[in-house]
């Protein structure tokens, strides 16, 4: 990919106890409308999540995170949302919700390499 790319990104968060509002960053989603680029990188830190709530169903949380990946990548078994175009999938994934898996508000940026930027954001904001 050559030139500069306008992109948006949001941090995927796990909120172990909704009432407390505390969260652990678990992934990043990056989208560029012009190129149709939509990527997700995920890493659930089970020990950090257990520190917030020892009885958290980690299997269910991982399943929810996996569904984010299937939808973002538009895989056939990702359900009806996965069949939408990349912009609609990004908007659905970043919609405000009150569940154990949420996203930050989208932020924007400009970069020369979307893959490298996705990796950089993932390392800075998640790992």
C-alpha positions in Angstrom: 0.0 0.0 0.0 1.5 3.3 -1.1 0.8 6.8 0.0 -0.9 8.0 3.2 -4.0 6.2 4.5 -6.7 7.8 6.6 -7.7 5.2 9.2 -9.8 4.8 12.3 -9.1 2.5 15.2 -10.8 1.4 18.4 -9.5 -0.5 21.4 -11.5 -3.7 22.3 -12.0 -3.9 26.0 -13.2 -6.6 28.4 -15.3 -5.2 31.3 -15.3 -7.9 34.0 -17.8 -6.1 36.3 -20.0 -3.8 34.3 -21.1 -1.8 37.4 -17.5 -0.9 38.3 -16.6 0.2 34.7 -13.0 -1.1 35.0 -11.7 -2.8 31.9 -8.7 -4.6 30.4 -7.6 -3.9 26.8 -7.9 -7.1 24.8 -7.6 -6.0 21.2 -7.5 -3.4 18.5 -9.6 -2.9 15.4 -8.3 -0.8 12.5 -10.4 0.4 9.5 -9.6 2.4 6.4 -12.6 3.2 4.3 -10.7 4.1 1.1 -8.9 0.8 1.0 -11.5 -1.4 2.6 -8.9 -2.4 5.2 -10.4 -3.9 8.4 -8.2 -5.8 10.8 -8.4 -7.0 14.3 -5.6 -8.1 16.7 -6.5 -9.7 19.9 -4.8 -11.0 23.1 -6.9 -11.8 26.2 -4.9 -11.7 29.4 -6.7 -14.2 31.6 -4.7 -13.5 34.7 -5.4 -9.7 34.6 -9.1 -10.4 34.1 -9.2 -12.9 37.0 -7.7 -10.1 39.2 -10.8 -8.1 38.6 -13.3 -11.0 38.9 -12.2 -14.5 39.8 -15.4 -16.1 38.7 -15.4 -14.6 35.2 -16.3 -17.1 32.5 -13.1 -16.8 30.4 -14.4 -19.3 27.8 -17.4 -17.1 27.2 -15.3 -13.9 27.0 -12.9 -15.7 24.5 -16.0 -16.7 22.5 -17.2 -13.1 22.4 -13.7 -11.9 21.3 -13.5 -14.6 18.6 -16.9 -13.4 17.3 -15.4 -9.9 16.9 -12.6 -11.4 14.8 -15.1 -13.5 12.6 -17.2 -10.4 12.0 -14.3 -8.1 11.3 -12.8 -10.5 8.8 -16.2 -11.2 7.2 -15.9 -15.0 7.5 -18.9 -17.0 6.3 -19.8 -18.4 9.7 -19.6 -14.9 11.3 -23.3 -14.4 11.2 -25.3 -11.8 9.2 -23.1 -8.9 10.4 -20.0 -10.5 8.9 -21.7 -10.3 5.4 -21.9 -6.5 5.5 -19.3 -4.4 3.8 -16.2 -3.4 5.9 -17.5 0.1 6.8 -20.8 -1.3 8.2 -18.9 -4.1 10.1 -16.6 -1.5 11.7 -19.5 0.7 12.7 -21.4 -2.3 14.2 -18.3 -3.5 16.1 -17.6 0.0 17.5 -21.2 0.8 18.4 -21.7 1.7 22.1 -22.8 -1.3 24.1 -23.2 -2.3 27.8 -21.7 -5.8 27.6 -18.6 -7.5 28.9 -16.9 -6.8 25.5 -16.9 -3.2 24.4 -14.8 -0.8 22.3 -13.4 2.6 22.9 -14.7 5.4 20.8 -13.1 5.4 17.4 -10.0 7.5 16.9 -8.5 8.6 13.5 -5.0 8.8 12.1 -2.9 8.9 9.0 -0.3 6.4 8.1 1.8 4.9 5.3 1.4 1.3 6.2 -1.9 0.0 7.6 -0.5 -3.4 8.7 2.5 -1.8 10.5 0.2 0.7 12.2 -2.2 -2.1 13.3 0.8 -3.9 14.9 2.1 -0.7 16.5 -1.3 0.2 18.0 -1.7 -3.4 19.2 1.7 -3.4 21.0 1.2 0.1 22.5 -2.4 -0.2 23.6 -3.0 -3.9 24.3 0.2 -5.8 25.0 
